[in-house]
Amino acid sequence: MDTTLGLVKGTGLGLRRSLVDQILDSPQPDINFFEIAPENWITIGGKFGKGFKAMTEQHDFVCHGLSLSIGSTDPLDEKFIHEVKTFMKEHHIKLYSEHLSYCSKNGHLYDLMPIPFTSEAIMHVANRIKRVQEIIEQKIAIENISYYAAPGQEMSEIDFFNAVVQEADCDILLDINNIYVNSVNHQYDAETFLKAIPAERIAYAHIAGHHVEADDFLVDTHGADIVDPVWKLLGKAYELYGVFPTLLERDFNLPALSDLIKEVQTIKSIQHAWQSEHEKRTA
């Protein structure tokens, strides 16, 4: 089975259809790779299909799934997984990632629900991840999600997350904003959580904005600018583990491409700063 680590580098951006023509017309050197939800692109044709093909011929891509429902008790949708595998080969897509959550129970729920933090759930989810990896024929990356309730909790979020990735022998999509949001909502220390991540499994990271509902309640929306504490947490991650590929997520309230590029450039500047710092420390 092929490993996924190191397949993308630098800074990335989640691709939306409205951005395709702009990027093809005006290439953006600060963006090293793009991310798409395969569910939104597998069947696309016509003008958008041609534009997407042109994009994948010129740039590195990763897939970030929305509907695999890896934690569900519904049967795994192996037909869909084979479709993703074919899609990835057709477009030379580097990596497939998904959320450590579920979104179906006898039909899709259209939301990402938290998996109970239990020993039974660890084995259930890990076995399903292993099956996906068998079909895809490479490791996938699993993302730490934001969650607002923890039903049936037997252990901490970090212990559950680490146990799943170890048992499944999969990689990690590290979501920096989700760590921060959960640390506020569930009153734990974000840096302590970050320090417990098995860094050797990090394939790439997400960073995004969130909505402040109250001082003690944040909502992960991907619809706002990134705030200073999240930027600082990204810097702490680079300080701890070295610089890894990092992608800007912006799904709602999409601003002008130039504004997205500014946040991508902020990621790049933090990467360069910590890369220089690591070089000094090892000189």
Secondary structure, DSSP 8 states (H G I E B T S, - for coil): -B--TTSS-SEEEE--HHHHHHHHHS--TT--EEEE-GGGTTT--HHHHHHHHHHHHHSEEEEE-SS--TT-SS---HHHHHHHHHHHHHHT---EEEESSEEESSSEEEEEE----SHHHHHHHHHHHHHHHHHHTB--EEE----S--TT--S-HHHHHHHHHHHHT-EEEEEHHHHHHHHHHTT--HHHHHHTS-GGGEEEEEE---EEEETTEEE--S-S---HHHHHHHHHHHHHH----EEE---SS---HHHHHHHHHHHHHHHHHHHHHHHHHH-
